[in-house]
Amino acid sequence: MKRVLIIEDSKSVASSLSLMIKEQFGYKTVLGSSVKQCAKILLEYKGKFDVALLDLGLPDSENGEIVDFVAKFNIPIIILTGSTLVEDEIKNRSKNIVDYVVKDGMYSFKYALSVINRVIKNEKTKVLIVDDSNTFLETTKALIEKYRLNVFTASNGLEALEVLEKNRDIKLLLTDYIMPYMNGLDLVREIRKKYNKDQLSIIVTSAVKQRNTASKFLKYGANDFLYKGFTQEELFVRLGANLELIELFEELTNRANKDFLTGMYNRRYLFNEGNILYQRAKKKKQKFAVALLDIDRFKSINDNFGHDVGDIAIKKVSTILEKFLYNQELVARLGGEEFCIVFENADENEIKSKLELIKDEFENSCIELETTKLNFTVSIGCSFDLANSLDEMLQAADKELYSAKNGGRNQIRYRK
């Protein structure tokens, strides 16, 4: 569980923040009101906190000594203060300070929560900085790494495209305008051929002061624009806002494409994405296979144990499939107790080996309920015949699935 350290001498402020953090995120909070209490807490928890909220004006830390103390544990720090005149104070105080919050009401607390969540989420978020100035690259990289983001760098547009090709999960890109080989505007144009604005956010950072520079970039697909000379605070606010928008789009997309029970892709996504993969395989004459997996005697599970247990069994399927399928496979729940796996450009023997392991895993697994234990098996039908369409391949796999059912269940049948 994620842990948040709050050192604040106002009990009402500390309690309010703690309650909001627990209710909104479920993170564990540990509270203290002095440097002395903070030291005991850090000793007890061995310094293992994901983020710390620190009041600058504590009884035994009138000059912000608490910041220097907590910084030794390499914990991301958010300053809590009653003054707006802290930008210069925190700028060079510690590389661990990611932001500050002026305590002036409920909105400031909500902002603090957004920064906390952002810092914790950032551990898995990738950002690319593109600039031909090594000084700017290193300085900006150091700033962004304070925010616990995973940072990549490139010195021009061509290098940036190479980095993106190798790291397709990059969520945000900061790019300069004037660069050798490929400038920022051409880079934005190229990126927008592959990535929509809701997939990859682009912030332009330029020293060019021409009035139409920002509008030109925004017109060709940039999400935001920053003139060089920006402050740390301004950079963090823009980063947070753009990343939150990307995550919001991802959440909306997931709601449309993911199954609510298992979190796996749904039937709609399978046919949309599966047809793209099928057409690509046919065009490139690559190997392609689809498999259908179905829980054996699922109706009897529902009848004997109830639909809640049936849902547990369905979730168990997704857990086992995720255990064995983690490369290039497309996995989806078609509906009910039926799942589909699409294998793109995979070796036939490798596919068979994986499906056998999956079948055996179900046979040997057990779901422990309050009063009993539930064991169940699955049947699988798989088609390697490219046929004329994805739908035809699914029909062939479905015939093999029912052949496995009629043959005694807990079996795999193949169509070549």
VEXDREN-2710 file (C-alpha; in Angstrom, 1 decimal):
% VEXDREN-2710
k/r/px/py/pz
1/MET/0.0/0.0/0.0
2/LYS/1.2/3.5/-0.8
3/ARG/2.2/5.6/2.2
4/VAL/2.0/9.4/2.6
5/LEU/3.9/11.2/5.4
6/ILE/2.2/14.4/6.8
7/ILE/4.1/16.6/9.1
8/GLU/1.9/19.5/10.1
9/ASP/1.4/21.2/13.5
10/SER/-2.2/22.2/12.7
11/LYS/-4.3/19.2/13.7
12/SER/-7.3/20.4/11.6
13/VAL/-5.2/20.7/8.5
14/ALA/-3.4/17.4/9.0
15/SER/-6.7/15.5/9.8
16/SER/-8.5/17.0/6.8
17/LEU/-5.6/16.1/4.4
18/SER/-5.4/12.6/5.9
19/LEU/-9.1/11.9/5.6
20/MET/-9.2/13.2/2.0
21/ILE/-6.2/11.1/1.0
22/LYS/-7.7/7.9/2.5
23/GLU/-11.1/8.5/1.0
24/GLN/-10.0/9.4/-2.5
25/PHE/-7.0/7.1/-3.0
26/GLY/-7.0/4.6/-0.2
27/TYR/-3.4/5.4/0.7
28/LYS/-2.1/5.0/4.2
29/THR/-1.2/8.3/6.0
30/VAL/1.1/8.8/8.9
31/LEU/0.9/12.1/10.8
32/GLY/3.4/14.1/12.9
33/SER/3.6/17.7/14.1
34/SER/7.4/18.3/14.6
35/VAL/10.8/17.3/13.4
36/LYS/11.2/15.1/16.5
37/GLN/8.1/13.2/15.7
38/CYS/9.1/13.0/12.0
39/ALA/12.4/11.4/13.0
40/LYS/10.6/8.7/15.0
41/ILE/8.2/8.0/12.2
42/LEU/10.9/7.7/9.6
43/LEU/12.9/5.4/11.9
44/GLU/9.8/3.2/12.5
45/TYR/9.0/2.9/8.8
46/LYS/12.7/2.9/7.7
47/GLY/12.1/5.9/5.5
48/LYS/9.7/4.1/3.2
49/PHE/7.2/6.7/2.1
50/ASP/6.0/7.5/-1.4
51/VAL/5.5/11.2/-0.8
52/ALA/5.8/13.7/2.2
53/LEU/3.7/16.8/2.9
54/LEU/5.8/19.1/5.1
55/ASP/4.8/22.3/6.9
56/LEU/7.6/24.9/6.6
57/GLY/6.7/26.6/9.9
58/LEU/7.0/23.9/12.6
59/PRO/7.7/24.7/16.3
60/ASP/11.2/23.1/16.1
61/SER/11.7/24.0/12.4
62/GLU/11.1/27.7/12.0
63/ASN/13.5/27.9/9.0
64/GLY/12.3/24.8/7.1
65/GLU/14.9/22.5/8.6
66/ILE/12.3/19.7/8.2
67/VAL/12.8/19.8/4.5
68/ASP/16.6/19.2/4.7
69/PHE/16.0/16.4/7.2
70/VAL/13.3/14.5/5.1
71/ALA/15.3/15.0/1.9
72/LYS/18.0/12.7/3.2
73/PHE/15.6/9.8/2.8
74/ASN/15.0/10.6/-0.9
75/ILE/11.2/11.1/-0.5
76/PRO/9.3/13.4/-2.9
77/ILE/8.4/16.5/-0.9
78/ILE/5.4/18.7/-1.2
79/ILE/5.7/21.9/0.9
80/LEU/2.7/23.1/3.0
81/THR/2.9/26.8/3.7
82/GLY/0.9/29.8/4.6
83/SER/2.8/32.2/2.4
84/THR/2.9/32.6/-1.4
85/LEU/6.5/33.9/-1.3
86/VAL/8.2/30.5/-1.3
87/GLU/9.2/30.0/-4.9
88/ASP/12.8/31.2/-4.4
89/GLU/12.9/29.5/-1.0
90/ILE/12.2/26.1/-2.4
91/LYS/13.9/26.4/-5.8
92/ASN/17.4/25.4/-4.5
93/ARG/16.5/24.0/-1.1
94/SER/16.3/20.3/-2.2
95/LYS/16.0/18.4/-5.4
96/ASN/13.3/16.3/-3.8
97/ILE/10.8/19.2/-3.6
98/VAL/8.2/18.7/-6.3
99/ASP/5.7/21.4/-5.5
100/TYR/4.3/23.6/-2.8
101/VAL/0.7/24.2/-1.6
102/VAL/-0.5/27.4/0.0
103/LYS/-2.9/26.6/2.8
104/ASP/-5.8/28.8/2.0
105/GLY/-8.9/26.6/1.9
106/MET/-10.4/23.4/0.5
107/TYR/-9.3/24.0/-3.1
108/SER/-5.6/24.1/-2.0
109/PHE/-6.1/20.7/-0.2
110/LYS/-7.6/19.3/-3.4
111/TYR/-4.6/20.6/-5.3
112/ALA/-2.3/18.9/-2.8
113/LEU/-4.2/15.6/-3.4
114/SER/-3.8/16.0/-7.2
115/VAL/0.0/16.5/-6.8
116/ILE/0.3/13.5/-4.4
117/ASN/-1.5/11.2/-6.9
118/ARG/0.4/12.6/-9.8
119/VAL/3.8/11.9/-8.1
120/ILE/2.8/8.3/-7.2
121/LYS/1.5/7.6/-10.7
122/ASN/4.5/9.2/-12.4
123/GLU/6.8/6.3/-11.5
124/LYS/5.4/4.4/-14.5
125/THR/5.0/7.4/-16.8
126/LYS/7.5/8.1/-19.6
127/VAL/8.4/11.6/-20.9
128/LEU/10.6/12.5/-23.8
129/ILE/12.5/15.9/-24.0
130/VAL/13.8/17.0/-27.4
131/ASP/16.3/19.9/-27.7
132/ASP/19.6/20.5/-29.4
133/SER/21.0/22.3/-26.2
134/ASN/22.6/19.8/-23.9
135/THR/22.4/22.3/-21.1
136/PHE/18.6/22.7/-21.5
137/LEU/18.2/18.9/-21.8
138/GLU/20.1/18.2/-18.6
139/THR/18.5/21.0/-16.6
140/THR/14.9/20.2/-17.7
141/LYS/15.5/16.5/-17.2
142/ALA/16.7/17.1/-13.6
143/LEU/13.5/19.2/-13.0
144/ILE/11.2/16.6/-14.4
145/GLU/12.8/13.8/-12.6
146/LYS/11.9/15.6/-9.4
147/TYR/8.4/14.8/-10.4
148/ARG/9.4/11.1/-10.4
149/LEU/8.8/10.8/-14.2
150/ASN/10.8/8.4/-16.3
151/VAL/12.7/10.7/-18.7
152/PHE/14.2/10.1/-22.1
153/THR/16.1/12.7/-24.2
154/ALA/16.9/13.4/-27.8
155/SER/18.8/16.2/-29.5
156/ASN/16.7/16.5/-32.7
157/GLY/13.5/15.4/-34.3
158/LEU/14.9/12.4/-36.0
159/GLU/16.4/11.0/-32.8
160/ALA/13.0/11.7/-31.1
161/LEU/11.2/9.5/-33.7
162/GLU/13.7/6.7/-33.0
163/VAL/13.1/6.9/-29.2
164/LEU/9.3/6.9/-29.8
165/GLU/9.5/3.9/-32.0
166/LYS/11.4/2.0/-29.2
167/ASN/9.1/3.4/-26.4
168/ARG/5.6/3.5/-27.7
169/ASP/4.2/4.0/-24.2
170/ILE/5.7/7.5/-23.9
171/LYS/2.8/9.8/-22.8
172/LEU/4.3/13.3/-23.1
173/LEU/6.9/15.0/-25.3
174/LEU/8.5/18.4/-24.8
175/THR/10.2/19.7/-27.9
176/ASP/12.2/22.7/-29.0
177/TYR/11.4/24.5/-32.3
178/ILE/14.7/25.3/-34.0
179/MET/16.8/22.1/-34.2
180/PRO/19.1/20.5/-36.8
181/TYR/18.0/17.6/-39.1
182/MET/14.3/17.9/-38.2
183/ASN/12.8/20.9/-36.4
184/GLY/10.1/20.9/-33.8
185/LEU/7.3/21.7/-36.2
186/ASP/8.1/18.9/-38.6
187/LEU/8.5/16.6/-35.6
188/VAL/4.9/17.5/-34.5
189/ARG/3.6/16.8/-38.0
190/GLU/5.3/13.4/-38.1
191/ILE/4.1/12.4/-34.6
192/ARG/0.5/13.3/-35.4
193/LYS/0.5/10.8/-38.3
194/LYS/0.8/8.0/-35.7
195/TYR/-0.4/9.4/-32.4
196/ASN/-3.6/11.4/-31.7
197/LYS/-3.6/14.2/-29.2
198/ASP/-5.4/11.9/-26.7
199/GLN/-2.6/9.3/-27.0
200/LEU/0.6/11.5/-26.7
201/SER/0.6/15.0/-25.4
202/ILE/3.1/17.5/-27.0
203/ILE/4.3/20.6/-25.2
204/VAL/6.5/23.0/-27.3
205/THR/9.3/24.8/-25.4
206/SER/10.7/27.6/-27.5
207/ALA/12.7/30.8/-27.2
208/VAL/11.3/32.1/-30.5
209/LYS/9.2/35.1/-29.7
210/GLN/7.3/35.6/-33.0
211/ARG/3.6/36.2/-32.3
212/ASN/2.3/33.3/-34.5
213/THR/4.8/30.7/-33.2
214/ALA/2.5/29.2/-30.6
215/SER/-0.6/29.2/-32.8
216/LYS/1.4/27.6/-35.6
217/PHE/2.3/24.6/-33.4
218/LEU/-1.1/24.3/-31.9
219/LYS/-2.6/24.3/-35.4
220/TYR/-0.4/21.4/-36.4
221/GLY/-1.2/19.3/-33.3
222/ALA/0.7/20.5/-30.3
223/ASN/-1.2/20.3/-27.0
224/ASP/0.5/23.2/-25.2
225/PHE/3.2/25.8/-25.6
226/LEU/5.8/27.2/-23.1
227/TYR/8.3/30.0/-23.7
228/LYS/11.7/29.1/-22.5
229/GLY/12.6/30.8/-19.2
230/PHE/9.6/29.1/-17.5
231/THR/9.7/28.5/-13.8
232/GLN/9.7/25.1/-12.1
233/GLU/6.2/25.7/-10.8
234/GLU/4.9/26.5/-14.3
235/LEU/6.5/23.4/-15.8
236/PHE/5.1/21.1/-13.2
237/VAL/1.6/22.6/-13.6
238/ARG/1.7/22.1/-17.3
239/LEU/3.0/18.6/-17.0
240/GLY/0.4/17.7/-14.5
241/ALA/-2.5/19.2/-16.5
242/ASN/-1.4/17.4/-19.8
243/LEU/-0.8/14.1/-18.1
244/GLU/-4.2/14.2/-16.4
245/LEU/-5.9/14.9/-19.7
246/ILE/-4.1/11.9/-21.3
247/GLU/-5.2/9.7/-18.4
248/LEU/-8.8/11.0/-18.6
249/PHE/-8.9/10.0/-22.3
250/GLU/-7.4/6.6/-21.4
251/GLU/-10.1/6.1/-18.8
252/LEU/-12.9/6.9/-21.2
253/THR/-11.3/4.6/-23.9
254/ASN/-11.0/1.8/-21.4
255/ARG/-14.6/2.2/-20.4
256/ALA/-15.6/1.7/-24.0
257/ASN/-13.1/-1.1/-24.8
258/LYS/-12.7/-3.0/-21.5
259/ASP/-14.9/-5.6/-19.9
260/PHE/-16.2/-4.2/-16.6
261/LEU/-15.8/-7.5/-14.7
262/THR/-12.3/-8.6/-15.7
263/GLY/-10.7/-5.5/-17.0
264/MET/-9.8/-7.4/-20.2
265/TYR/-10.7/-6.1/-23.7
266/ASN/-14.3/-6.6/-24.7
267/ARG/-16.0/-8.0/-27.8
268/ARG/-16.1/-4.6/-29.5
269/TYR/-12.4/-4.0/-29.2
270/LEU/-11.6/-7.5/-30.3
271/PHE/-13.3/-7.1/-33.6
272/ASN/-12.0/-3.6/-34.2
273/GLU/-8.4/-4.3/-33.3
274/GLY/-8.5/-8.0/-34.3
275/ASN/-9.5/-7.1/-37.9
276/ILE/-6.6/-4.7/-38.2
277/LEU/-4.2/-7.4/-37.0
278/TYR/-5.8/-9.9/-39.4
279/GLN/-5.4/-7.6/-42.4
280/ARG/-1.8/-6.9/-41.5
281/ALA/-1.0/-10.5/-41.2
282/LYS/-2.6/-11.3/-44.5
283/LYS/-0.9/-8.5/-46.3
284/LYS/2.6/-9.4/-44.9
285/LYS/1.8/-13.2/-45.2
286/GLN/2.6/-13.7/-41.5
287/LYS/1.4/-16.5/-39.2
288/PHE/-1.9/-15.8/-37.5
289/ALA/-4.1/-17.8/-35.1
290/VAL/-7.1/-17.4/-33.0
291/ALA/-8.2/-19.5/-30.0
292/LEU/-11.5/-19.6/-28.1
293/LEU/-11.6/-20.7/-24.5
294/ASP/-14.7/-21.6/-22.6
295/ILE/-15.3/-22.6/-18.9
296/ASP/-16.6/-26.2/-18.7
297/ARG/-20.0/-26.7/-17.1
298/PHE/-20.3/-23.1/-16.3
299/LYS/-24.0/-23.2/-15.9
300/SER/-23.7/-25.8/-13.1
301/ILE/-21.3/-23.4/-11.3
302/ASN/-23.9/-20.7/-11.4
303/ASP/-26.7/-23.1/-10.4
304/ASN/-24.9/-24.7/-7.5
305/PHE/-22.9/-21.8/-6.1
306/GLY/-24.7/-18.7/-7.4
307/HIS/-23.8/-16.0/-9.9
308/ASP/-21.4/-14.3/-7.5
309/VAL/-19.2/-17.4/-7.6
310/GLY/-19.6/-17.6/-11.3
311/ASP/-18.2/-14.1/-11.5
312/ILE/-15.2/-15.2/-9.4
313/ALA/-14.6/-18.1/-11.8
314/ILE/-14.7/-15.6/-14.8
315/LYS/-12.2/-13.4/-13.0
316/LYS/-10.0/-16.4/-12.4
317/VAL/-9.9/-17.0/-16.1
318/SER/-8.5/-13.5/-16.7
319/THR/-5.9/-14.0/-13.9
320/ILE/-4.6/-17.2/-15.5
321/LEU/-4.6/-15.8/-19.0
322/GLU/-2.6/-12.8/-17.9
323/LYS/-0.1/-15.1/-16.2
324/PHE/0.7/-16.9/-19.5
325/LEU/-0.1/-14.3/-22.2
326/TYR/2.1/-11.2/-21.9
327/ASN/3.8/-10.7/-25.3
328/GLN/1.9/-9.7/-28.5
329/GLU/-1.3/-11.6/-27.9
330/LEU/-4.7/-9.8/-28.0
331/VAL/-6.9/-11.2/-25.3
332/ALA/-10.6/-10.4/-24.9
333/ARG/-13.7/-11.6/-23.1
334/LEU/-16.3/-12.3/-25.8
335/GLY/-19.1/-12.5/-23.3
336/GLY/-20.3/-14.9/-20.6
337/GLU/-17.7/-17.5/-19.9
338/GLU/-16.1/-17.3/-23.4
339/PHE/-12.7/-15.7/-24.1
340/CYS/-10.7/-15.1/-27.2
341/ILE/-6.9/-15.0/-27.8
342/VAL/-5.4/-13.6/-31.0
343/PHE/-1.8/-14.7/-31.8
344/GLU/0.0/-12.5/-34.3
345/ASN/3.1/-13.8/-36.1
346/ALA/3.7/-16.5/-33.5
347/ASP/5.2/-19.9/-33.9
348/GLU/2.6/-22.7/-34.1
349/ASN/4.4/-24.9/-31.6
350/GLU/4.8/-22.0/-29.2
351/ILE/1.1/-21.3/-29.4
352/LYS/0.3/-25.0/-28.7
353/SER/2.7/-25.0/-25.8
354/LYS/1.1/-21.9/-24.2
355/LEU/-2.5/-23.3/-24.6
356/GLU/-1.5/-26.6/-23.0
357/LEU/0.0/-24.7/-20.1
358/ILE/-3.1/-22.7/-19.7
359/LYS/-5.4/-25.8/-19.8
360/ASP/-3.2/-27.5/-17.2
361/GLU/-3.2/-24.5/-15.0
362/PHE/-7.0/-24.5/-14.8
363/GLU/-7.0/-28.2/-14.1
364/ASN/-4.6/-27.8/-11.2
365/SER/-6.1/-24.6/-9.8
366/CYS/-8.6/-24.2/-7.0
367/ILE/-10.8/-21.3/-5.8
368/GLU/-11.2/-21.4/-2.1
369/LEU/-14.7/-20.3/-1.0
370/GLU/-15.9/-19.8/2.6
371/THR/-17.5/-23.3/2.9
372/THR/-16.0/-25.2/0.0
373/LYS/-13.5/-25.3/-2.8
374/LEU/-14.2/-24.8/-6.5
375/ASN/-12.3/-26.6/-9.3
376/PHE/-13.1/-26.2/-12.9
377/THR/-11.6/-26.9/-16.3
378/VAL/-11.7/-25.2/-19.7
379/SER/-12.0/-26.3/-23.3
380/ILE/-10.2/-24.6/-26.1
381/GLY/-10.6/-24.5/-29.8
382/CYS/-7.8/-23.0/-32.0
383/SER/-7.6/-22.2/-35.7
384/PHE/-4.4/-21.6/-37.7
385/ASP/-6.2/-21.4/-41.0
386/LEU/-6.0/-17.8/-42.1
387/ALA/-9.3/-18.2/-44.1
388/ASN/-11.0/-15.2/-45.7
389/SER/-11.7/-13.1/-42.6
390/LEU/-11.2/-12.9/-38.9
391/ASP/-14.9/-13.9/-38.5
392/GLU/-14.3/-17.1/-40.5
393/MET/-11.3/-17.9/-38.3
394/LEU/-13.5/-17.4/-35.1
395/GLN/-16.1/-19.7/-36.6
396/ALA/-13.5/-22.4/-37.2
397/ALA/-12.1/-22.0/-33.7
398/ASP/-15.7/-22.2/-32.3
399/LYS/-16.3/-25.5/-34.1
400/GLU/-13.0/-26.9/-32.6
401/LEU/-14.1/-25.6/-29.2
402/TYR/-17.3/-27.6/-29.4
403/SER/-15.5/-30.6/-30.7
404/ALA/-13.4/-30.4/-27.5
405/LYS/-16.6/-30.1/-25.4
406/ASN/-18.2/-33.1/-27.1
407/GLY/-15.0/-35.1/-26.8
408/GLY/-15.1/-34.9/-23.0
409/ARG/-14.1/-31.3/-22.1
410/ASN/-10.8/-30.2/-20.6
411/GLN/-9.3/-30.6/-24.1
412/ILE/-7.8/-28.6/-27.0
413/ARG/-8.7/-29.0/-30.6
414/TYR/-6.9/-27.4/-33.6
415/ARG/-7.9/-26.4/-37.1
416/LYS/-5.0/-26.1/-39.7
END
